[in-house]
Amino acid sequence: MRIVGREIPPAISNEPSVANLVVADRFMAMLRGLAGGPRHYFPKGVYRYASHEEADEALIDAVARDMAKLALERTHGAGKVRP
């Protein structure tokens, strides 16, 4: 196994620090990007699945569709691809 990089998490404490605020800000930016950013991995709505495997399959399908759409956008330009 090859390790490319490793981020050392800041020490846990009850006192606020710049390092903890930076980590929290990065985490919140990532969550905002997942929810309302240009990539929509997670379809809206409430879904019920018979098994965890079925739910995992639906998630993988959603990610695959979004990755295919992204590849088309990068190949043909953002304004030329229809959903």
Secondary structure, DSSP 8 states (H G I E B T S, - for coil): -------------SS--HHHHHHHHHHHHHHHHHHHSS---S-SS----SSHHHHHHHHHHHHHHHHHHHHHHHHH-GGG---
